Amino acid sequence: MTIDPAGIITDVNREAEALSGCTRDELIGAAFKNYFTDPETARRASNWRCAMKR
C-alpha cells in the first residue's frame, strides 16, 4: 500500500485488500485512517510487513 503526504491511499495490493476487507477500488482515494486505525489491524499489517523483509 502506498499513501500520499495527505494520508490518501494511492495504491494497494491484494494483502491490503485482505487486511482491510475492502476492494482496491474502495481503498484507492480513501483516507488511510478510515481503514487502518484499529490497533489490531495495524498490528497485523505491521507484522506482515516485517515478515516480508526477512
NUGU-378657 format. One record per residue (C-alpha): residue number from 1; x, y, z. Coordinates in nm, 2 decimals. Last residue first. Example, Ala and Ser with C-alpha at 12.3 -4.5 7.8 and 13.67 -1.06 7.14 Angstrom:
! residues 2
+-----+--------+--------+--------+
: num :     xx :     yy :     zz :
+-----+--------+--------+--------+
:   2 :   1.37 :  -0.11 :   0.71 :
:   1 :   1.23 :  -0.45 :   0.78 :
+-----+--------+--------+--------+
This chain:
! residues 54
+-----+--------+--------+--------+
: num :     xx :     yy :     zz :
+-----+--------+--------+--------+
:  54 :   1.30 :  -1.14 :   0.62 :
:  53 :   1.15 :  -0.81 :   0.50 :
:  52 :   0.82 :  -0.97 :   0.41 :
:  51 :   0.78 :  -1.08 :   0.77 :
:  50 :   0.81 :  -0.73 :   0.89 :
:  49 :   0.54 :  -0.61 :   0.65 :
:  48 :   0.31 :  -0.88 :   0.77 :
:  47 :   0.37 :  -0.80 :   1.13 :
:  46 :   0.30 :  -0.43 :   1.07 :
:  45 :  -0.03 :  -0.50 :   0.88 :
:  44 :  -0.14 :  -0.74 :   1.16 :
:  43 :  -0.06 :  -0.48 :   1.42 :
:  42 :  -0.24 :  -0.20 :   1.23 :
:  41 :  -0.55 :  -0.42 :   1.20 :
:  40 :  -0.53 :  -0.50 :   1.58 :
:  39 :  -0.49 :  -0.13 :   1.66 :
:  38 :  -0.79 :  -0.02 :   1.46 :
:  37 :  -0.68 :   0.29 :   1.27 :
:  36 :  -0.63 :   0.12 :   0.94 :
:  35 :  -0.94 :   0.18 :   0.72 :
:  34 :  -1.05 :   0.54 :   0.78 :
:  33 :  -0.70 :   0.65 :   0.88 :
:  32 :  -0.57 :   0.57 :   0.53 :
:  31 :  -0.81 :   0.82 :   0.38 :
:  30 :  -0.97 :   0.70 :   0.06 :
:  29 :  -0.86 :   0.76 :  -0.30 :
:  28 :  -0.77 :   0.40 :  -0.36 :
:  27 :  -0.94 :   0.18 :  -0.09 :
:  26 :  -1.28 :   0.12 :  -0.24 :
:  25 :  -1.15 :   0.04 :  -0.58 :
:  24 :  -0.89 :  -0.20 :  -0.44 :
:  23 :  -1.17 :  -0.38 :  -0.26 :
:  22 :  -1.23 :  -0.38 :   0.11 :
:  21 :  -1.18 :  -0.63 :   0.39 :
:  20 :  -0.90 :  -0.41 :   0.52 :
:  19 :  -0.63 :  -0.68 :   0.58 :
:  18 :  -0.74 :  -0.88 :   0.27 :
:  17 :  -0.74 :  -0.57 :   0.04 :
:  16 :  -0.40 :  -0.47 :   0.18 :
:  15 :  -0.28 :  -0.82 :   0.10 :
:  14 :  -0.41 :  -0.80 :  -0.25 :
:  13 :  -0.20 :  -0.49 :  -0.33 :
:  12 :  -0.29 :  -0.12 :  -0.28 :
:  11 :  -0.21 :   0.21 :  -0.44 :
:  10 :  -0.28 :   0.58 :  -0.38 :
:   9 :  -0.43 :   0.58 :  -0.03 :
:   8 :  -0.47 :   0.93 :   0.10 :
:   7 :  -0.27 :   1.03 :   0.41 :
:   6 :  -0.20 :   1.39 :   0.30 :
:   5 :   0.16 :   1.30 :   0.21 :
:   4 :   0.04 :   1.03 :  -0.03 :
:   3 :  -0.02 :   0.67 :   0.06 :
:   2 :   0.12 :   0.35 :  -0.07 :
:   1 :   0.00 :   0.00 :   0.00 :
+-----+--------+--------+--------+
